[in-house]
Amino acid sequence: MRIRTLAAVTAALLLLSACEGSPPPAAGTAVDPAPGGGNSTYRATVTRTTLGIPHISADDFAGMGYGYGYAFAEDNLCVLQEDLVTIRGQRARYFGRGGIGVADGSYKIEATGVVADNVSSDFFWRFMATDAAIAPTKANTLPEYRDAVRGFVAGYNRYIRELKSGQHPGRHARCASADWLFEIDTDDLYRRFYRLALIASSSVFVNEIANAAPPALIPGVGMAAEATPAQKQAALAADPGPLAYFIGEKKFGSNMYALGKDATTDGRSMVFGNPHFPWIGTERLYISHATIPGKLDIMGSSLYGVPAILIGFNDHVAWSHTVSAAYRFTLYELTLNPANPTQYLYDGGLRDMQATDVTVQIKQNDGTLAAETRTLYRSHYGPMFTLEASGVPVLGWTAAKAYTLRDANAENDRLINQFAQWNQAQSLDEFIRLHGEVLGIPWVNTVASGPGGKAYYGDLSVVPNVPDSKVQTCQALPLHQALQQLVPGLPVLDGSRADCEWDSDDDAPAPGIFGRSNLPSLQRDDWVHNCNDSYWLSNPAEPITGYAR
């Protein structure tokens, strides 16, 4: 699988950058301000094929990130910038209650079909993607990929400076002169990683979290009657709302095969990947090739803003992904203090929810900004949320009950490390070892193979450690059974009991998730596959069974 340059070269760029106000650097040297002062030197060469695919050569990871960030900005500046503005919680600040190019002012996560108005989107991301939320990933990211992130930001920002100075006339007309095109910092990329981790979990509930509020308890005024389980079930069947992402036919249908020696005519392994993520928005796949002599030679595709290959190959291993059927979160039903709907029962005592005042700036029709503040709440499990279907409060916040979710990927600080180490894997065996050792894959199945290797499948991803036995003893009735009719396998647990917290496995790299020994995988000499389905029949000749639902 030796990587060769593709087609004819149409452009070769030695990337140079100078400190503000300093003389131009010598040829072959790139210098940019480093965070916190001082200078860091970045060197990268970007060579594009006739199809425009960037081949990035550098001496270190900072230079690789620098070349990647610059090339990516050349190709997709406005699309990523809008998403970074979104995750900052600043859509309404720049686009108002109306949206950019969207008549009703909505923001859509294409991969899940979730639509939120700009204001709700801002409250969600300012509440969720906080400095505290991204701090573990920043601290845990491998040093060389912290350098790659820093380099990406420097290269991306260099292109923005060039564009604003008139060096690329006619490019990126949608954002070139916009006030929302500004230089970014490394936190913007770490927030981007966090957003990608939450695609199949918390961010499916943007509206439900951003608009969750406790009931106003007015003395002498009775609360509305709680809907029955049958009414809730019927309402969800008619309008599942955000739960539609988890049921029925998915909008996307990726497929992939790994072929071992017994499945090819010449006995050499092959990997076929056919990912079906959107062709618009920031979940498009961006193809590139990165080389650092003696350290990295990797080609493949990435989601926007990630300076690592997410589906690809090097000389030693090739792999692909499809969306896994496992749930990344669980719901908890809280029993409330009847006199205070922001206190809940836990292990015989009362706990206060954590209240956070969140303020967003909203651009008015006259161009001025107005502030709007909401108080949003968390339990110790995670954010509070409410869910309405067909006008029925299925997961309502009443004087008696409320609902919260715990998201395993909101606690996943290993995502970037998983791909960083896979990009440098020296064998299929190392790739497989890292799959279970790092365990940072957020929501996808994996197949892989290498020269002379077996066909490998694994759903070794971040899954809440809720064995079937715990569901049986901790299910919150009757709501759990009502939801099972629509989203089988997604538990609603009793949040008042400490013994209903997630378990932990000895072989897991973090508490609360299944370790490798409790996650499905398979190796064969012929083939394995997945098409966004259960792990069960990755090869029908050897069904995979015995794992938690």
C-alpha positions, 0 to 999 in steps of 0.5 A: 500500500505504498503511497505515491503522488497522484497525477500531475502537480499543479501547484507547490507552495512553500508556506511562509508567515511573518510576525506582525510588523517584522521583516519577511523571513528567509526563504524556507522559513515560516514564523508565526506568533506562538500562544502566550508570546514568543515565536514558533517556526512552522515549515510545510510544503503543500503539493496539489494534484490535478484533482486538488488533493493536498499532499502535505510534507513537513519535518514535524507535526506542527508543520504538518498541521500548519500546511493542513490548516492553510490548505484546508482554509483555501478549500473550505474556509467559510464552511468551517468558520461558520461551524466554529462560530456556532460552537462558540455560541455566537450564531445569533450575535452575527446572524441574528434570529434569522440565519445565514442563507436560511430563511427561518434562521435555523441551524442544521446538523446535517449528519443527524437532521437536527434543526435549531434556531440560532438562539437555541443553538447558542444557548446549547453550545455555550452551556455544553462546550465550555472551557471545563468541557474541553479541558480534559481533551486539551490536557490529554491530547498527545504532545505531537498532536497538540503541536498539530492543532497549534499548527493548524490554527496558525496555517488557517489564520495565515490564510485569513490574514492573506484573504483580508489583505486582498491576496486571494481576490474572488475567493470565499465571497460568502465570508471574506468581508464578513465580521464573522471571519476572524482568526481562531485559537486552539480552543476553537479546534478542541471545541470542534472535536467535542462537537464531533464527539457528541454527534450521536448523543447530546447534540441530537437534543439541542432544542430539548436541552437549550429550552429545558426549564423547571415548572413555576410552582405557584401556590394554590395552582395545580399542576397539569395532569401527567400524560399516561404511558400509552399517551406518551407512546402514541405521541412518540409514534406519531412524532418521534422528534429528535428520537427519529435519528435512532429509529427506522431508516437512517438518512445515511447508509455507509458500508465497508468490507475488510477482505482477508487472504481467503477472499481475494484471488491473490491472497492479499488483503483489501479494505473497501470503504464507502462512507455516506456522510453528507456532501454539505456542511462540516461533516463532509469528508476532506481528502489529504495526504500527510508526510513527516519523514520517519514518523508519518505517511498517511492518506485518507479523509477527515471531517472538517477541522481535524488534522488527522486522518479518520478513514485511510491507510498507510503502508501497514494498515487500512481502515474504514468506518460506519455508524454504530447502532450502540447508544452513547448515553442513557436517560435518568428519571429524577424524583424531585422535591415537591417543594423545589423542582431543582432538587432531586432525591439521590441515595436517601438525600436531596441534591441541588441541581447546578444552575448556570446563567447563560447569556447570548448576544442577539443581533437586532434588525438595526445592527445593535446587540441585545443580550438574552439570559437563560438559567439552564440546569445540570444534575450530577449525571449531565444536562437537564432536558425536556422532550415533547411529541405531538404536543404531549410532554413525553419527558416533562419537567413537573413538580414530581419528575424530571429527566437528565442524560449522561453522555459517555462521549461528553467524557471522552477525552481520547478521540483525537489520540485514537486517530493520532496513534492509528495514523502512525500504526506500524502493523494491523496488530498494533492498530487492533491493540490501540483500538481497545487500549485507547478506546476513543472511537465515539460512535462508529464501527471499524473494519481494518486489514493490513498486508498479509493480515486478517480481516478485522471488525470491531465496535470498540467504541465509547458505550455506557457500561449498563449491562442488561442486569442493571437495566432490569433492576434500575429501569424507571417504570413505566416510562422505560417500557413506553420508550422501548416500543420506539427506541429498544435498547435505550434505557431510562434508569432510576436516577435516585439510586447510587447503584444505578450509576454506570459500572466500570470495567478493569480494562476500560481506560476511563470509568463508566464505559465498557472495556474491550472484553465487553465490546464486540470484535471479530477476526477472520481469514475471509471477510467482515463487513458492516453497513450501519447495522448491529455487530451481530452478523459482521460475518454470518458464518460466525455470529457475534453474540453475548454482549449487552443490549 
